[in-house]
Amino acid sequence: MNHSFELATFAGGCFWCMMAPFENLTGVKKVVAGYTGGHTKNPTYEEVCTGKTGHIEAIQITYDPKKLTYSELLEVFWMQIDPTDPGGQFADRGIQYQTAIFYHSESQHRQAVASKQQLANSGRFSKPIMTQLKKATVFYPAEPMHQDYHKKNQQHYQSYRYHSGRDQFLERVWKKK
């Protein structure tokens, strides 16, 4: 990989819903849906869905830090999730849908800690911020059907976002920003 690019890995519930907010940011080269944080090698979607592999649905972003900072990526991340829910995201329940920031360096770790603290201190949420910060481990890209799902199946994707409650929550929490 070209040394001018870096990786950022975020888990925010359903990975379909996490791809679109990042892919058109200036400086983002690619966004891949996948699984990370677990103990099974090369897990399938079906295996991850059981919650027994320890993996979390996540996205991995390849970006140019000269055009987009990690702190800016963190800001976008927080605005896609309910960071106070330890049991999943919206309609998706289970450990595979928990929120997490998987940091790739000590610098990313420091920035993630500071960003999480800033959000906790903001008063935007009355409950504690439950998003985990974890050292990045092996990232397994998801099956091709899950890549760019929001583009390939737009109608189903929009319906899913709405009926899961994600869109309404994000509108309610972030509309004043």
N, C-alpha and C positions, 0 to 999 in steps of 0.2 A: 504494500500500500504506500502511496505517496506520503512522505513525511509531513507534508503541509496540511494533511487532514487528520482530524481526531475523531474519537468515538464518544457518543453519549448514549446511555442505555436507561430507559425509563419504563416502569410498569404502571399502568393507569387503568386497570380493568381490561375490558375487551380491547385487544390490540387493533381491531378494525378502527375503533374510535380515536386511537392515538396517532395514526399515521397522517391523516389529512392536515391537522394543525401545524405540522412541522415541515411537510414536504415542499411547500412553496416559499419557505423562508430563504432570503438571500444568504448564500453560504452553505446551504444544505445540499450535499451531493446525492445522498440517497437515504431512504428510510426503509428498514426491513422489519417485518413482523416476525416474532419468534418466541422462544422459550428460554428462560435462564433461571439460575439459582437452585436447581434441583440436583438429584443424584442419579437419575437414569440417563444413560448415554443415548443420544439420538431419539428423544421421545417423539411420539406422534401426538397429534391433536387429541385423539381419543384417550391416550394414556394420560396426558396432562389434565384433561377434563375430569378424570377420576379423583384428582387431588392427591394421588399417592406417589407421584414422581418428585414432589417437592418443587416443581417448576412453577414459575409465574409467567403469564402471558406478558410480553414486553415488546418494545420496539428498540431497534438500534439505529442510531442516526450517525451517518458519516458527514462531518461538516468541516468547513474551513474556518479556523479560529481567527483568521485575519479579517473575515467578513462578518462573523457571528460569534459572540462570546458564549461561554458555557453559562454564565449568569443569565443571559438573555434566553437561552434554552430552558433554564430552570423556571423563569417567569412564565413562559408558555406552558410548561408542564403543569404547574400549580393550577392554572386556569382551565385545565381539562378534567379535573378530578374532584372528588370529595375526600380531602386528606384526613378527615376525622373518622372514617369508616374502616375499621380493621378487618371486617369480615368479607370484603369484596367491594364491588362498585355497582351501585344502582341495582338493576335486576340480576346482575351476575354475582353469585355468592360462592364463597370457597377460597382457599388459599391461593389458587391459581389466578384469582382476580384481585389480589391485594395490590396496594400501591407501594412502589419502592423506587428509589434512585440507586442505580448500580454505578458506583464511581470507578473510574479507570485510573485515577492518579490521586496523589495526596492533595494536589491543588483542587481537583474536582470535589474531593471529600470535604475540604475546608469550605468551599463555596456552597456545597449542598447543606452543610451544617448551618452556615450563616443564613442561607435562604430560608431554611425551615424555621429557624429561630425568628427571623424577620416576619414570616407569615404568622407564627404563633403569637408574636407581640402585636400584630396589626389590629387585633380585635375583630377581624372579619368572621372568625369562627368562635363559638362559645365553648365548644368541646376541644379537647387536646388534639394536636396534629399526630396522627398515627402512622403516617408514611414512614417506611423503614429506609434506612441508608445502609447499603450493603456493598462490599467490595465486589466488583464485576468478576464473574466467572465465565465459563464456557457459554456462549450464546448459540443456540441452534435455530437457524431460520425455519419458520413454519412452512408448511406445504404450500405449493404454488397457488392453490385456490384461495389462500388467506392473504396473499400479497396483493396490495391495491384493491382489496375487496370493495372499498368505498367507491371506486371508479367502475369496477366490473359489474357491480350489483347495486347501482345507485338507489333505486326505489326501496329495496329491502333494507339497505344500510340506513337510509333516512328514517324509515319506519322503526327500525330497531333502536336508533338513537332516541327517537321521540318516546316510544313506548317503554324504554328502559327507565325513563325519568332523567336521563343525563342532560338533555337539552334544557329542560325546565330548571333543573338545579343550577346549571352554569349561568343561565340567564338571571335567575334570582340572586345568586351570590356575587356575580361579577358585573352586572349591568351598570352599576354606578361608576365603574372604573373607566 
